[in-house]
């Protein structure tokens, strides 16, 4: 039998309906996991009630619940069928899209306008919660462009885990004063089911960030073209295996947080299908 916690809401007629269910993690006592969900339209009435109950629990089993809140969503909403969220920093980084804002606007260089955002070593730029308005037909990609202003400066892209910690998913160390470099990763499905949060962190020096984008990959992008040569060939496979062996986040194609044979199979499937023609 499983060990589940059910969340339920009461509709306007007084009937209880399932809101979400969560399995116990192993080991059981491994800390609190953060869960965030959207209330459906049927829960929106004057006598809103929510309850939690364990299901299939052993006699000794118990769930601990803490820091429960019900509030208006304040963050980034994306319809993955038609749009993406884009930040070009022309108006500066502002809430609620950004919940933690360090660094400063910069007018020395930009990829698409007059401004970018400067992160010095240790500065953090963190998004608010990210919610999908509909089922995503494919992966949800986080991408940005970065330019170093001094040698050794890096931009780190991190994703918040359900246990509250931060996991590095991608990084870039662009040459100083060179063109902006692209960096990206796909949000994990578990993260998306709990309102994803992403942060960008400067390390080793000052770096400029611009054109942050969260949404389905742009038309014409192809993850199988690993070396970005515009053609699929054996060099893509060799480079991917090198990244996969080194545990590079770019090689985690199924976004499960691990580098397994399934990532290699995913690459070969895309490789066999071929990249879409440029628009």
Phi, psi and omega in degrees: 000148177276174177233103190238152168246123179259134169254134185225153175234156179259126180279180185296336179274357179094001180273146179268135180231150181289132177261315179192163174222145182229131177278155174289142179268155178248131356292157186298311186270069182242027177100167181280140173252138180271130178235132179228130183221159178264136175285135179285170182300327181294343179271350186272085176213175190294334184249049181301130175223141178228142177220160179231139179212139177282148180229136179060035179276140173293161183305330181268354187280149178203152175252142172252129180239136182213161174053048178280133177215149174234118186211164176295137179292133181223095183184219185250122177249135183228132168264101187293348179283340188218343185213180177217159175267131183230135175239116179256359175065013178295328177258008183084164177279122184227158174278159004274357180300323178247126181263333175233122185234110172238171184084196186204157174298149182223133181249013182281335180198149178203155179268336188223004182194224182255342187230150165230193179232131182263128174245120173275172180303126180092346178289144182232136173238111187241133179286161166286182179297144180250122181238134175271134179278347181206168178298134180276126181286353181199193181293153174255119187258138170255125181223157178203169174238140186223149177219127179280146176253357177205156183300141176083357180287137181232154170246124179255136175250125185232150180239136180281132177278168180291346178266007173094347179279173181245135182245126176289126182248337180196160176205161178212140176238081184287147176297142179301140176064010176275179176296162177296138179257146179273144175213142184201164170202164177262133176296142179288145179302322180295321178296317180296329181286351182233029183064094183293152170226140183231144173224154180242132187227131176279145180212137175078002181152190184268137180222145176263139178237142182207162174050055173288135183220135175232119181169186177294151181304147180299148176304138179095341177286145183216117183292340180286339177276072190296322182271006177054039180273348184090358179223150176265122180208182184298335181292329175295317180295316181297315180295320179298315180299322177297315179295318180297316180295327181276358181073026181291133180304331180297336182270000177273075189292331179267005173054039178261005178083004180224156178256104185232177179298337180292331175294319178295317179297323178296318178297315182295325178294316178293319180300318181291325181287329181090155179281148176293153178291144178301143180292000000 
